[in-house]
Amino acid sequence: MNHRINTVIFDLGNVLIGWDPRRLYRTLIDDEQQMEWFLREVCNSEWNEQQDAGRSWAEATALLRGRFPEHAEWIDAYHLQWKETLLGPIEESVALLAELKARGVRLFALTNWSQETFPIAQQLYPFLQWFEGIVVSGEERLIKPDPRIFLRLLERYAVDPSSALYIDDSARNVAAAEALGMRGWWFKEPHGLRRHLMELQLL
């Protein structure tokens, strides 16, 4: 691909905003092994992903309370204290976003996120207003790496995939973007991303 990149599409969680349910559950469960069991067997990533796909938190927590009634309080906390799962902005990444914005690069976000909790992040992090558009999986009822959610962003905002860079901390999501003609970057830390943006002459 020799097209000039003029658009950058960011994933949000653990690219621009740190997120880890352990931050919450370490305050609720004293035993580390028990906490890891709970996050692996009860409120696990597969269960949480369904909220990203549009399932309501009321339905999700009721499902688990029925299966694990002895852990009802911990299950409810995942939603009721969800704000405590946020680690805050990844400042070096937000600085890159600011530099791209200052240079007039088109900026979008494509995130797997519950439509019920995303407004909390919007209130907490003003830099989310810097994007020309944000596609939230819970609102679309589609989750990455389904190509349809990528296409929804491309079509909604008239983005040429050959002119777009997609950044995500999930390798499978990066691969999905590349399969649609975008350039992909598997995010691991901000310094590597900075070097890549410089190579692309975006910074």
C-alpha positions in Angstrom: 0.0 0.0 0.0 1.5 3.3 -1.1 -1.5 5.4 -0.4 -0.8 8.4 1.8 -2.3 7.9 5.3 -4.5 10.8 6.3 -6.9 9.1 8.7 -6.2 7.3 12.0 -8.8 5.0 13.7 -8.1 4.2 17.4 -9.3 1.4 19.6 -9.9 2.9 23.0 -9.5 0.3 25.8 -5.9 -0.2 26.7 -4.8 2.0 23.8 -6.0 5.4 25.1 -7.8 4.4 28.3 -6.5 1.9 30.7 -9.0 -0.8 31.8 -8.7 -3.8 34.1 -11.5 -5.2 36.3 -8.8 -6.3 38.7 -8.5 -2.7 39.9 -12.1 -3.0 41.2 -12.0 -6.6 42.4 -8.8 -6.3 44.4 -10.8 -4.0 46.7 -13.6 -6.6 47.0 -11.8 -9.9 47.1 -8.8 -10.2 49.5 -7.4 -13.5 48.1 -5.7 -13.0 44.8 -6.3 -16.6 43.6 -10.0 -16.3 44.4 -10.2 -13.0 42.5 -8.5 -14.6 39.5 -10.9 -17.5 39.7 -13.9 -15.2 39.8 -12.7 -13.2 36.8 -12.0 -16.4 34.9 -15.1 -18.5 35.8 -17.8 -16.0 36.7 -17.5 -12.4 35.3 -15.1 -13.5 32.6 -14.2 -11.8 29.3 -16.6 -13.9 27.2 -19.5 -12.8 29.5 -18.4 -9.1 29.4 -18.0 -9.2 25.6 -21.8 -9.8 25.3 -22.4 -6.5 27.0 -20.1 -5.0 24.4 -22.3 -6.6 21.8 -25.4 -4.9 23.2 -26.7 -7.2 25.9 -28.1 -5.2 28.8 -26.3 -5.2 32.2 -29.6 -6.1 33.9 -29.8 -9.3 31.8 -26.1 -10.1 32.2 -26.0 -9.8 35.9 -29.3 -11.7 36.4 -27.9 -14.5 34.4 -24.9 -14.9 36.6 -26.7 -14.3 39.8 -28.9 -17.3 38.9 -25.8 -19.5 38.4 -23.7 -18.1 41.3 -26.1 -16.8 43.9 -23.4 -16.9 46.6 -21.4 -14.3 44.6 -24.4 -12.0 43.7 -22.8 -8.9 45.4 -19.5 -9.3 43.4 -21.4 -9.9 40.2 -23.5 -6.7 40.6 -20.4 -4.8 41.4 -19.1 -5.3 37.9 -21.8 -3.0 36.6 -22.6 -0.9 39.6 -18.9 0.0 40.3 -17.8 -0.3 36.7 -16.1 3.2 36.9 -13.6 1.6 39.3 -12.4 -0.7 36.5 -10.9 2.3 34.6 -7.2 2.9 35.1 -7.4 6.4 33.5 -5.9 7.9 30.4 -2.8 6.4 28.9 -1.1 9.8 28.8 1.5 9.1 26.2 -1.1 7.8 23.8 -3.4 10.8 24.5 -0.4 13.1 23.7 -0.1 11.4 20.3 -3.8 11.9 19.7 -3.4 15.6 20.4 -0.4 15.9 18.0 -2.4 14.1 15.3 -5.3 16.5 15.9 -3.1 19.5 15.7 -1.8 18.3 12.3 -5.3 18.0 10.9 -5.4 14.2 10.7 -8.9 12.7 10.5 -9.5 10.9 13.8 -12.0 8.2 14.6 -12.5 5.6 17.3 -13.9 2.1 17.0 -14.4 0.4 20.3 -15.9 -2.7 21.8 -17.8 -1.1 24.7 -21.1 -1.4 26.4 -23.5 1.4 25.3 -24.6 1.7 29.0 -21.1 2.4 30.4 -19.6 4.3 27.5 -21.3 7.6 28.5 -19.3 7.3 31.8 -16.1 7.4 29.9 -17.3 10.3 27.8 -17.9 12.3 30.9 -14.5 11.4 32.4 -12.3 11.9 29.4 -12.6 15.2 27.4 -10.3 13.9 24.7 -13.0 11.6 23.4 -14.5 14.8 22.0 -11.6 15.2 19.6 -12.8 12.4 17.3 -14.7 13.2 14.2 -16.8 10.1 15.0 -16.9 7.1 17.4 -18.4 3.8 16.6 -19.4 1.9 19.8 -20.1 -1.8 19.5 -22.9 -1.8 22.1 -24.8 0.7 20.1 -24.3 -1.1 16.8 -24.8 -4.6 18.3 -21.7 -5.8 16.5 -18.3 -6.4 18.0 -14.8 -6.5 16.6 -13.4 -8.5 14.8 -16.7 -8.7 12.8 -15.9 -6.9 9.5 -19.3 -5.4 9.5 -18.5 -3.0 12.3 -15.4 -1.8 10.5 -17.4 -1.3 7.4 -20.0 0.6 9.3 -17.4 3.2 10.3 -15.8 3.4 6.9 -19.2 3.9 5.2 -20.7 6.2 7.8 -17.8 8.6 7.6 -16.7 8.1 4.0 -13.3 6.8 5.0 -11.1 5.3 2.2 -9.6 2.2 3.8 -6.4 2.5 1.8 -5.8 5.9 3.4 -6.5 4.8 7.0 -4.4 3.4 9.8 -6.1 1.3 12.4 -4.6 0.9 15.9 -5.7 -1.8 18.4 -4.2 -3.8 21.2 -5.8 -7.0 19.9 -4.0 -8.7 17.0 -7.2 -10.3 15.7 -8.8 -6.9 15.4 -5.8 -5.5 13.6 -5.9 -8.5 11.2 -9.6 -7.8 10.5 -8.9 -4.2 9.6 -6.0 -5.2 7.3 -8.3 -7.7 5.5 -10.5 -4.7 4.6 -7.6 -2.8 3.1 -6.5 -0.6 6.0 -3.0 -0.4 7.4 -2.9 -1.9 10.8 -0.8 -1.4 14.0 -0.9 -3.8 16.9 -0.5 -1.5 19.9 1.7 -2.6 22.7 3.0 0.7 24.1 3.0 4.3 23.0 6.6 4.7 22.1 6.4 2.1 19.3 3.3 3.8 18.1 5.0 7.1 18.0 7.8 5.7 15.9 5.3 4.1 13.5 3.4 7.4 13.1 6.6 9.2 12.4 7.5 6.5 9.7 4.1 7.2 8.1 4.9 11.0 8.2 1.8 11.6 10.4 4.0 13.2 13.1 
